[in-house]
Amino acid sequence: MRAWCVVVPRERGEEIRRRLVGLGVLHKHLRIVREGDRLFIPTTARVDLDFPTEQREFGEGFVAIRSYKDVVDVPESLRRSLPSSFDVIGDIAVLKIPSEMQRYRGEIGRAILRWNPTLQVVVEDRGVKGERRVRSIDVIAGERRTTTVHTEHGLRYAVDLAQAYFSPRLASERQRIANQVLAGEIVADPFAGVGPYAILIAKRRRPKIVHASDVNPAAVALLRANVGANRIDRVATYEGDARQILEQIRPVDRVILDLPHTAFDHLGHSFAALGARGVVHVYRILERADERAAADRIRAIVAQAGLEVTDLRLHTVRAYSPTQQHVAFDVTVVRGSRRAGLGTSPSVSHRSRMKSTPTTGRRSGRTVRQSAPRGPRKRRSTRRR
């Protein structure tokens, strides 16, 4: 292949090569030629570095591609705006593209496919919208589809990114919650989506039943398909509003409220659906400074439901933005003054932040026991009768 090059002394070859890399003009797919004490370093254009330049033939060479950025063709001034990461769901890459890069989104998509041959589709994620939590999706490269099969914890999920929400970033969180489920529990997952919480719990633990539901008909259709594909026999599926489903299936032992932006709207109904004792996992997007206020709001909702908090744990799921965290509150409650002997005092502090719930399936935290107050002791008489 014919290309421009910089002709440099051999002893300065590495120095100049690095300068060309920094300028973004090194032709990475052509081999550097050595003739005597001179090196001919190929460039994508003519470059003036106070060294001779010329055009000549170069052989193509293999260069390890560490990132799609190594092969994407965009102006050098915009390279800093290239997306630094993206999600992979099945064989689909999902990424958000800044406004200044919109005109190059096709090139970005094609570069990702060149970089990773196992991917077949690249889509732009324009945000989650509406009550049904559906992503606004646009295919920018590869096959024109939004359906795929994603594998997580050895289980396979049919997913349609344009019809039902799914995030691979919550795989560890789903495992954390599943590890807390005890044998014989009745679990409610009223925002089940395509079923990653419900199916994992039913497959890896020994619940009595997992009630999985969603208001989105497309999500429920995929949920039912995934229950069948993974041969799950402890999941009951429903289509409908979370409040109505919780009222219908009560009492339960555990509720998963995986709806971080509006989960608090369903807290009262979730606590009401519990039996004598139970756990609610509620998710929220919060600034660090707002965590205590959120915990206080949970306590107030618990009190309104006629329950008592025995344990309230805060777990950071992931960073959501530079200033916000995606967090989980694991709330253990009992009815009235009955305490189930679980957990610590009903308070949240940075000390009580969960590093991770132990994977033994047992509940974490100290056991708090309360005994009934003793009355005055009667003195035994020594007088003979």
C-alpha positions as CSV (number, residue, x, y, z in Angstrom):
1,M,0.0,0.0,0.0
2,R,1.3,3.5,-0.9
3,A,1.4,6.0,1.9
4,W,3.2,9.1,3.2
5,C,6.0,8.5,5.7
6,V,8.5,10.3,7.9
7,V,12.2,9.3,7.4
8,V,14.1,9.3,10.7
9,P,17.4,8.0,12.1
10,R,17.0,4.6,13.7
11,E,18.0,5.8,17.2
12,R,15.1,8.3,17.2
13,G,12.5,5.9,15.7
14,E,10.6,5.1,19.0
15,E,10.5,8.8,20.0
16,I,9.1,9.9,16.6
17,R,6.6,7.0,16.5
18,R,5.2,8.1,19.8
19,R,4.9,11.7,18.6
20,L,3.0,10.4,15.6
21,V,0.7,8.4,17.8
22,G,0.0,11.5,19.9
23,L,-0.8,13.5,16.8
24,G,-3.1,10.7,15.7
25,V,-1.4,10.4,12.3
26,L,0.5,7.1,12.6
27,H,-0.7,4.6,10.1
28,K,-1.1,1.7,12.5
29,H,-1.9,-1.0,9.9
30,L,1.3,-0.6,7.8
31,R,4.7,-2.0,8.8
32,I,7.6,0.4,9.5
33,V,10.4,-0.1,7.0
34,R,14.1,-0.2,8.0
35,E,16.8,0.6,5.4
36,G,20.3,0.8,6.9
37,D,20.3,3.4,9.7
38,R,17.0,5.0,8.6
39,L,13.4,4.2,9.5
40,F,10.4,5.0,7.2
41,I,7.4,5.4,9.5
42,P,4.1,5.4,7.6
43,T,1.6,8.2,8.3
44,T,-2.0,8.8,7.3
45,A,-1.1,12.2,5.8
46,R,2.0,14.3,5.2
47,V,3.5,15.5,8.5
48,D,6.1,18.2,9.0
49,L,8.3,17.2,12.0
50,D,11.6,18.7,10.6
51,F,12.4,15.3,9.1
52,P,12.3,14.3,5.4
53,T,8.9,13.0,4.1
54,E,8.1,10.9,1.1
55,Q,5.6,8.5,-0.4
56,R,6.4,4.9,-0.8
57,E,5.0,1.3,-0.7
58,F,4.4,-0.4,2.7
59,G,3.4,-3.8,3.6
60,E,0.3,-4.4,5.7
61,G,1.0,-5.7,9.2
62,F,-1.1,-7.0,12.1
63,V,-1.8,-4.5,14.9
64,A,-3.5,-5.6,18.1
65,I,-6.7,-3.5,18.5
66,R,-7.3,-2.8,22.1
67,S,-10.4,-0.6,21.6
68,Y,-12.8,0.4,18.9
69,K,-11.2,3.8,19.2
70,D,-8.1,2.4,17.5
71,V,-10.1,1.8,14.2
72,V,-12.8,4.5,14.3
73,D,-12.4,7.3,11.7
74,V,-13.4,10.6,13.3
75,P,-11.7,14.0,13.4
76,E,-8.9,14.2,15.9
77,S,-10.5,17.2,17.6
78,L,-13.5,15.0,18.5
79,R,-11.8,11.8,19.7
80,R,-12.1,12.8,23.3
81,S,-15.9,12.8,22.9
82,L,-16.0,9.2,21.8
83,P,-18.1,7.0,24.2
84,S,-15.6,5.3,26.6
85,S,-17.9,2.3,27.4
86,F,-21.0,0.5,26.3
87,D,-23.2,-2.4,27.4
88,V,-23.2,-5.7,25.6
89,I,-26.5,-7.6,25.6
90,G,-26.3,-10.9,23.8
91,D,-24.7,-9.9,20.4
92,I,-25.9,-6.3,20.6
93,A,-23.7,-3.3,21.7
94,V,-25.8,-0.6,23.4
95,L,-24.2,2.9,23.8
96,K,-25.1,6.5,24.3
97,I,-23.6,9.0,21.8
98,P,-23.0,12.6,22.7
99,S,-24.7,15.3,20.6
100,E,-21.4,16.4,19.1
101,M,-20.7,12.9,17.8
102,Q,-24.1,12.3,16.2
103,R,-23.0,12.8,12.6
104,Y,-20.3,10.1,13.2
105,R,-22.6,7.5,14.9
106,G,-22.5,5.2,11.9
107,E,-18.7,5.2,11.8
108,I,-18.7,4.5,15.6
109,G,-21.0,1.6,15.2
110,R,-19.0,0.1,12.3
111,A,-15.8,0.5,14.2
112,I,-17.3,-1.5,17.2
113,L,-18.3,-4.3,14.9
114,R,-14.8,-4.4,13.4
115,W,-13.2,-4.4,16.8
116,N,-15.4,-7.2,18.2
117,P,-16.5,-9.7,15.5
118,T,-18.8,-11.5,18.0
119,L,-21.1,-8.5,18.0
120,Q,-23.7,-8.3,15.2
121,V,-25.7,-5.2,16.0
122,V,-24.9,-1.7,17.5
123,V,-27.7,0.4,18.8
124,E,-27.9,3.9,20.2
125,D,-29.7,4.2,23.5
126,R,-31.6,7.5,23.7
127,G,-32.9,6.9,27.2
128,V,-35.6,5.0,29.1
129,K,-39.1,6.4,28.6
130,G,-42.7,5.9,29.8
131,E,-44.4,3.9,32.5
132,R,-43.2,0.6,30.8
133,R,-39.5,1.5,31.1
134,V,-38.8,1.0,27.4
135,R,-35.6,2.3,25.9
136,S,-35.7,4.5,22.8
137,I,-33.4,2.5,20.5
138,D,-32.0,3.2,17.1
139,V,-29.9,0.7,15.2
140,I,-26.7,2.4,13.8
141,A,-24.7,-0.5,12.5
142,G,-25.0,-4.2,11.7
143,E,-28.2,-6.3,11.4
144,R,-31.5,-4.4,11.6
145,R,-32.9,-6.0,14.8
146,T,-33.3,-5.3,18.5
147,T,-33.8,-8.9,19.6
148,T,-31.1,-11.2,21.0
149,V,-30.5,-13.9,23.6
150,H,-28.4,-12.9,26.6
151,T,-26.7,-15.3,29.0
152,E,-26.3,-14.4,32.7
153,H,-25.3,-16.7,35.5
154,G,-25.7,-19.6,33.2
155,L,-29.3,-18.7,32.3
156,R,-30.5,-17.6,28.9
157,Y,-32.9,-14.6,28.4
158,A,-34.7,-13.7,25.2
159,V,-34.6,-9.9,25.1
160,D,-36.1,-7.2,22.8
161,L,-34.4,-3.9,23.6
162,A,-37.0,-1.9,21.9
163,Q,-39.9,-3.6,23.8
164,A,-38.7,-4.4,27.3
165,Y,-36.0,-3.0,29.6
166,F,-33.0,-5.1,30.5
167,S,-29.6,-4.0,31.9
168,P,-26.6,-6.4,32.1
169,R,-25.0,-4.0,34.7
170,L,-27.3,-5.4,37.4
171,A,-26.1,-9.0,37.1
172,S,-24.1,-8.8,40.4
173,E,-27.0,-7.2,42.2
174,R,-29.4,-9.9,41.0
175,Q,-27.0,-12.5,42.4
176,R,-26.8,-10.6,45.7
177,I,-30.5,-10.6,46.2
178,A,-30.9,-14.2,45.2
179,N,-28.4,-15.3,47.8
180,Q,-30.6,-13.8,50.5
181,V,-33.7,-15.8,49.6
182,L,-34.3,-18.6,52.1
183,A,-35.9,-22.0,51.4
184,G,-39.7,-21.9,51.4
185,E,-40.0,-18.1,50.9
186,I,-42.8,-16.5,48.8
187,V,-41.2,-13.8,46.7
188,A,-42.9,-11.0,44.7
189,D,-41.1,-9.4,41.8
190,P,-43.7,-6.8,40.5
191,F,-41.4,-5.2,38.0
192,A,-40.0,-8.4,36.6
193,G,-39.3,-7.3,33.0
194,V,-38.0,-10.4,31.1
195,G,-37.4,-12.2,34.4
196,P,-33.7,-12.0,35.5
197,Y,-34.5,-11.7,39.2
198,A,-37.3,-14.2,39.3
199,I,-35.8,-16.9,37.2
200,L,-32.4,-16.7,39.0
201,I,-34.1,-17.0,42.4
202,A,-36.3,-19.9,41.3
203,K,-33.4,-21.8,39.6
204,R,-30.6,-21.3,42.2
205,R,-32.6,-21.1,45.5
206,R,-35.5,-23.1,46.9
207,P,-38.4,-20.6,47.2
208,K,-42.0,-21.8,47.6
209,I,-43.0,-19.6,44.7
210,V,-41.9,-16.4,42.9
211,H,-44.7,-14.2,41.7
212,A,-43.3,-12.3,38.7
213,S,-45.3,-9.6,37.0
214,D,-45.1,-6.5,34.8
215,V,-47.4,-4.0,33.4
216,N,-45.7,-4.2,30.0
217,P,-47.4,-7.0,27.8
218,A,-44.2,-7.4,25.7
219,A,-42.1,-7.9,28.8
220,V,-44.5,-10.5,30.2
221,A,-44.5,-12.4,26.9
222,L,-40.7,-12.5,27.0
223,L,-40.8,-13.4,30.7
224,R,-43.0,-16.4,30.1
225,A,-40.9,-17.5,27.2
226,N,-37.8,-17.3,29.4
227,V,-39.4,-19.3,32.2
228,G,-40.1,-22.0,29.7
229,A,-36.7,-21.9,28.0
230,N,-34.9,-22.2,31.4
231,R,-37.3,-25.0,32.6
232,I,-38.5,-23.1,35.7
233,D,-41.3,-24.5,37.7
234,R,-41.5,-22.1,40.7
235,V,-42.4,-18.9,38.9
236,A,-46.0,-17.7,38.5
237,T,-46.4,-14.9,35.9
238,Y,-48.9,-12.1,35.7
239,E,-49.6,-9.1,33.6
240,G,-50.9,-6.0,35.3
241,D,-50.3,-3.1,37.7
242,A,-47.9,-3.7,40.6
243,R,-50.4,-2.5,43.3
244,Q,-53.2,-4.8,42.1
245,I,-50.8,-7.8,41.8
246,L,-49.4,-7.3,45.3
247,E,-52.9,-7.1,46.7
248,Q,-53.8,-10.3,44.8
249,I,-50.9,-12.5,45.9
250,R,-50.5,-11.3,49.6
251,P,-49.1,-12.4,52.0
252,V,-45.5,-12.7,50.8
253,D,-42.1,-12.9,52.5
254,R,-40.0,-10.7,50.2
255,V,-40.7,-8.0,47.6
256,I,-38.2,-6.7,45.0
257,L,-38.9,-3.1,43.8
258,D,-36.4,-2.8,40.9
259,L,-37.7,0.5,39.7
260,P,-35.2,3.1,41.0
261,H,-36.9,6.3,39.8
262,T,-40.4,5.6,41.2
263,A,-40.1,2.6,43.6
264,F,-41.0,4.7,46.6
265,D,-44.5,5.1,45.1
266,H,-45.0,1.4,45.6
267,L,-43.4,1.0,49.1
268,G,-46.7,1.2,51.1
269,H,-48.3,-1.5,49.0
270,S,-45.2,-3.7,49.2
271,F,-45.1,-3.5,53.0
272,A,-48.8,-4.2,53.1
273,A,-48.3,-7.3,51.1
274,L,-45.9,-8.8,53.7
275,G,-47.0,-11.4,56.3
276,A,-46.0,-11.3,59.9
277,R,-42.5,-10.4,58.9
278,G,-40.6,-9.9,55.6
279,V,-38.1,-8.0,53.5
280,V,-38.5,-5.3,50.9
281,H,-35.6,-4.5,48.5
282,V,-36.2,-1.0,47.2
283,Y,-33.9,0.8,44.7
284,R,-33.2,4.5,44.3
285,I,-31.0,6.9,42.4
286,L,-29.6,9.3,45.0
287,E,-27.0,11.9,45.7
288,R,-24.9,10.8,48.6
289,A,-26.2,13.6,50.8
290,D,-29.8,12.4,50.3
291,E,-29.3,8.9,51.6
292,R,-30.3,9.6,55.2
293,A,-33.5,11.4,54.1
294,A,-34.4,8.5,52.0
295,A,-33.9,6.1,54.9
296,D,-36.1,8.4,57.1
297,R,-38.8,8.3,54.5
298,I,-38.7,4.5,54.4
299,R,-39.2,4.4,58.2
300,A,-42.2,6.7,58.0
301,I,-43.8,4.5,55.3
302,V,-43.1,1.5,57.4
303,A,-44.8,3.1,60.4
304,Q,-47.8,4.1,58.4
305,A,-48.2,0.4,57.4
306,G,-48.3,-0.6,61.0
307,L,-44.9,-2.3,60.9
308,E,-41.6,-2.0,62.7
309,V,-38.2,-1.9,61.1
310,T,-35.8,-4.5,62.5
311,D,-33.0,-3.9,60.0
312,L,-32.3,-1.3,57.4
313,R,-29.3,-1.8,55.2
314,L,-27.9,0.5,52.4
315,H,-26.0,-1.1,49.6
316,T,-24.4,0.8,46.7
317,V,-25.2,-1.0,43.5
318,R,-23.2,1.2,41.0
319,A,-22.3,4.7,40.1
320,Y,-25.1,6.3,38.1
321,S,-23.6,9.6,37.3
322,P,-20.6,11.7,38.5
323,T,-22.7,12.8,41.5
324,Q,-25.4,10.1,41.9
325,Q,-25.4,6.5,43.1
326,H,-27.8,3.6,42.2
327,V,-28.5,2.2,45.7
328,A,-30.5,-0.5,47.3
329,F,-32.2,-0.4,50.7
330,D,-32.8,-3.8,52.2
331,V,-35.6,-3.3,54.7
332,T,-36.6,-6.0,57.2
333,V,-39.8,-5.5,59.1
334,V,-42.2,-7.2,61.5
335,R,-45.8,-6.4,62.4
336,G,-46.6,-4.5,65.5
337,S,-44.2,-5.0,68.4
338,R,-43.3,-8.5,67.5
339,R,-39.6,-8.7,66.6
340,A,-38.3,-11.5,64.5
341,G,-34.8,-11.5,66.0
342,L,-33.3,-10.2,62.8
343,G,-30.8,-7.5,62.0
344,T,-29.5,-4.5,63.8
345,S,-31.0,-1.3,65.1
346,P,-33.3,0.4,62.6
347,S,-30.9,3.0,61.4
348,V,-28.8,3.6,58.4
349,S,-25.3,5.0,58.5
350,H,-22.2,4.9,56.4
351,R,-20.8,2.2,58.8
352,S,-23.8,0.0,58.0
353,R,-23.2,0.2,54.3
354,M,-23.2,-3.3,52.9
355,K,-19.9,-4.3,51.4
356,S,-21.9,-7.2,50.0
357,T,-24.4,-9.5,51.6
358,P,-22.8,-12.9,52.5
359,T,-23.5,-15.5,49.9
360,T,-24.5,-18.1,52.4
361,G,-28.2,-17.3,52.1
362,R,-28.3,-16.3,55.8
363,R,-29.3,-12.8,56.8
364,S,-26.5,-10.5,57.8
365,G,-26.2,-8.3,60.9
366,R,-26.4,-8.8,64.6
367,T,-29.3,-10.5,66.2
368,V,-31.3,-8.1,68.5
369,R,-33.3,-9.7,71.2
370,Q,-35.9,-8.0,73.4
371,S,-37.4,-9.5,76.5
372,A,-40.6,-8.4,78.1
373,P,-40.1,-6.0,81.1
374,R,-40.0,-7.8,84.4
375,G,-42.4,-6.8,87.2
376,P,-41.4,-6.5,90.9
377,R,-40.2,-9.8,92.3
378,K,-42.1,-11.4,95.1
379,R,-40.2,-12.2,98.3
380,R,-40.5,-15.7,99.5
381,S,-41.8,-15.9,103.0
382,T,-39.8,-17.9,105.6
383,R,-42.7,-17.9,108.1
384,R,-44.0,-21.4,108.8
385,R,-47.7,-21.8,108.1
